[in-house]
Amino acid sequence: MEIKVSTGKIEETKAGAVVVSCFEAETQLTGIIATIDKALDGAVTQLISQGEIKGKLNEVTLIHTLGKLPAARLIILGLGKRSEITKDKIRAAAAAVLRFARQKRIPDVAATALGSGSTDVSTADSAQVITEGCLLGTYSFRRHMTVEPDYPEIKQFYIVEADASKLGELEDGCRLGRIQAEAAILARDLVNEPSNYMTPTDMANTAKTLAEQYGLKINVFDSQHMHELGMGALLGVSQGSDQPPKFIVLRYQGNESEKIDIALVGKGITFDSGGISLKPSEGMEDMKGDMAGGAAVMAVITAIARLKLNINIIAVVPTTENMPGGRSFKPGDVLTAMNGKTIEVISTDAEGRLILADALAYIKTFPVSRIIDVATLTGACHIALGDICTGVFGNNQELVDKIISAGKNSGEKMWQLPMFEEYKEYNKSEVADIKNHGGRYGGAILAAQFLAEFAGDTPWVHLDIAGTSDTTKERGYLIKGATGVPVRTLIDLIISLTK
């Protein structure tokens, strides 16, 4: 979809449909909507008085203009109560109205800067979140479908602003919104791919393509190189699969310093059967998405490269399948991570923390200021927080607070869980330095405490996206399937760190 910003009056704009917004409990029309109502001989006022237009959030009303406006149709979009408007509500409303227009087979749509001027919503903010909502809300994954969709895609969307002095702000917001949305869509595409199309080798090849496209440095280690580095935890998980593991390292150099400002680590299990500790068959097809953390950090670093930010980023993705077989690692085995720490395997289905252990140990060989890891790590986090909030854990409250704030700004909800010292006791092993599963209760915290052993004293935050990496139903600008969480949060965080 082409998204453009133009100067003009929305009531004079020629398009398949023009969109104007209204607020709940505001029956007195003013401004643009009043001008349009007059041109339509009071049609909007009449629909309000009849109760058909209430202004509730995401309420969409279509009016055929019958030649009274240059646009063939007028869409009235409800934004809820003016005092409660947020950027995320505008983002979701933009998605709702674009999906409605697509169902009506409207080829091009124009809208005002929805919600601009409301509390905490600047002109640039409005353009950014509208762009994100339009792109994310009309996303679909059809790569393996041979039939055409029921409706054509919308070709053009225009944000129309009467004040020419605001054009620059709108264009900046639109550009940032597109980069944010396209990064999230990249992550969605990778996660939605079937596991036979997204093996560790496929993931590494995708990383190479992205590196070439966006000017990133890349290294991909094979199993021999991992063995030389001593990555026994990752290699242990990979033993049961015929697919060779890969260790992906992407670097963005935004300044000449040798220091790495942020290291992003993403879990890359391209299919998780549970290994010897086999998962139930019901829902196992969803385990193709166990590499969502890896997809997210790959997408984030491409966005930072597009934005050309003055910051140094490294993204690391340990990737393998976790499969049962005669060569599989087993409960009771002891593995040795890259930093020499020994790990007793209690469950082979707690494999994500094993591959992340080697990735964190590798990152610690660099002069890195902050580490953020992203992983579909525990069903326990999904049970605790559902599919609404990402679990946040860390050893540095300042970094935790910044990530939660970035999540709020991006509409990706985050919730901090405790990291009390007492939880470490559950991970103690009688035969090794640590065990990979501390028990059923507090499982998300125990997994985070396991990772903390490898992050050390470097400021570190762990994001458990087990519940938020995908959705089973359409919700706002989230489409059934992969969500792209927490790509936009991390981009927002990194932008804030450069200011």
Secondary structure, 3 states (H helix, E strand, C coil): CEEEEEECCHHHCCCCEEEEEECCCCCCCCHHHHHHHHHCCCHHHHHHHCCCCCCCCCCEEEEECCCCCCCCEEEEEECCCHHHCCHHHHHHHHHHHHHHHHHCCCCEEEECCCCCCCCCCCHHHHHHHHHHHHHHHCCCCCCCCCCCCCCCCCCEEEEEECCHHHHHHHHHHHHHHHHHHHHHHHHHHHHHCCCCCCCHHHHHHHHHHHHHHHCCEEEEECHHHHHHHCCHHHHHHHCCCCCCCEEEEEEEECCCCCCECEEEEECEEEEECCCCCCCCCCCHHHHHHCCHHHHHHHHHHHHHHHHCCCCEEEEEEEEEEECCCCCCCCCCCEEECCCCCEEECCCCCCCHHHHHHHHHHHHCCCCECCEEEEECCCHHHHHHHCCCCEEEEECCHHHHHHHHHHHHHHCCCEEECCCCHHHHHHHCCCCCCEECCCCCCCHHHHHHHHHHHHHCCCCEEEEECCCCCEECCCECCECCEECCCCHHHHHHHHHHHCC
